[in-house]
Amino acid sequence: METTISIYLFIPFTAWILSQSLKYFVQGLKSNSLTNYRQLYKSGDMPSSHSALVVALLATIGAKNGIHSVEFAIVAVLALVVLYDAVNVRRAVGEQGVVITRLLQSKKKKESFYTAKGHTLMEVGAGSLIGFTVALIMLRFL
């Protein structure tokens, strides 16, 4: 039995893995330490992995099925929702998390917890560019 993975999954997840790995290295360079492995799976920061994933899927479907296909239209709408969410909704949640953390610190609590961060427009743009570029390169060879 032959097992192959669909390019509709392979290309977007490759873009996601690349973006998430770049996030680890970008944050490592900023902090002069590559020991924060949480960067490999956390949300927020540069570049946006969500944007890379959804734009790579959009580019793959556009290249394979055409930009006039119903699949492209569906993923285009999905991509707009994901990109909007990454910039606006998740950013607001991240800002609220910072305020809550500061509030707890001011009460002298010693609890440590993780707050999810949203993305800036630049982070979403960088993730989108990664997703589009990965799709174009991989479509040429697959």
C-alpha positions in Angstrom: 0.0 0.0 0.0 1.4 3.4 -1.0 1.2 6.2 1.4 1.6 9.7 0.3 0.8 13.0 2.0 -1.3 15.5 0.2 0.5 18.6 -0.9 -2.5 20.5 0.5 -1.2 19.4 3.9 2.5 19.0 3.3 3.2 22.5 2.0 1.2 24.5 4.7 2.7 22.4 7.5 6.2 22.8 6.1 5.6 26.6 6.2 4.3 26.4 9.7 7.3 24.3 10.9 9.7 26.7 9.2 8.0 29.8 10.7 7.9 28.3 14.2 11.6 27.3 13.9 12.4 30.9 12.8 10.5 32.2 15.8 12.8 30.2 18.0 15.9 31.5 16.4 14.7 35.2 16.3 13.8 35.1 20.0 17.0 33.3 20.8 19.1 36.0 19.0 17.1 38.7 20.9 17.8 37.1 24.2 21.3 35.8 23.3 20.2 32.3 24.3 18.8 29.4 22.4 17.7 27.6 25.5 14.1 28.8 25.6 12.5 25.8 23.8 9.0 27.1 24.6 9.5 29.3 21.5 9.1 26.1 19.4 5.4 25.8 20.3 4.2 29.1 21.7 2.0 31.6 19.9 2.9 35.2 19.3 6.1 36.9 18.3 7.9 37.1 14.9 7.0 35.5 12.5 3.3 34.4 12.7 3.1 30.7 12.1 -0.7 30.9 11.8 -0.3 33.3 8.9 2.4 31.2 7.3 0.2 28.1 7.4 -3.0 29.7 6.0 -1.2 31.7 3.3 0.7 28.6 2.2 -2.6 26.7 1.9 -4.1 29.6 0.0 -1.2 29.8 -2.4 -1.2 26.0 -2.9 -4.9 25.9 -3.7 -4.6 28.9 -6.0 -1.7 27.3 -7.9 -3.3 23.8 -8.2 -7.0 24.5 -8.4 -7.0 28.1 -9.8 -7.9 31.4 -8.2 -11.4 31.1 -9.5 -12.1 27.8 -7.8 -14.6 27.4 -5.0 -11.8 25.9 -2.8 -9.7 29.1 -3.3 -12.6 31.3 -2.3 -13.3 29.3 0.8 -9.6 29.4 1.9 -9.4 33.1 1.0 -12.2 33.8 3.4 -10.6 31.6 6.0 -7.2 33.3 5.5 -8.8 36.7 6.0 -10.4 35.6 9.3 -7.1 34.1 10.5 -5.1 37.1 9.6 -7.6 39.5 11.1 -7.7 37.4 14.3 -3.9 37.3 14.5 -3.6 41.0 14.3 -6.7 42.2 16.3 -8.4 39.7 18.5 -5.3 37.8 19.7 -3.4 41.1 20.2 -6.1 42.3 22.5 -6.0 39.1 24.4 -2.2 39.4 24.7 -2.5 42.9 26.0 -5.0 41.8 28.6 -2.7 39.0 29.7 0.1 41.6 30.3 -2.2 43.7 32.4 -3.4 40.7 34.4 0.2 39.6 35.0 1.1 43.1 36.2 -1.9 43.2 38.5 -1.0 39.8 40.0 2.6 40.9 40.5 1.5 44.1 42.2 -0.4 42.0 44.7 2.9 40.2 45.5 1.7 36.8 44.2 4.5 34.5 43.3 2.5 32.6 40.6 4.0 32.1 37.2 1.8 31.5 34.3 1.9 31.8 30.5 0.0 34.5 28.6 -0.7 34.0 25.0 0.3 36.9 22.7 -1.2 38.1 19.5 0.7 39.5 16.6 1.6 42.8 15.2 0.8 43.6 11.5 4.5 43.1 10.7 4.6 39.6 12.3 1.5 38.6 10.4 3.0 40.0 7.2 6.3 38.1 7.8 4.4 34.9 8.4 2.3 35.4 5.3 5.4 36.0 3.2 7.0 32.8 4.6 3.9 30.8 3.8 3.6 32.2 0.2 7.3 31.7 -0.5 7.3 28.1 0.9 4.3 27.3 -1.3 5.8 28.7 -4.4 9.1 26.9 -3.9 7.6 23.6 -3.0 5.0 23.7 -5.8 7.8 24.0 -8.3 9.3 20.6 -7.1 6.2 18.6 -6.1 
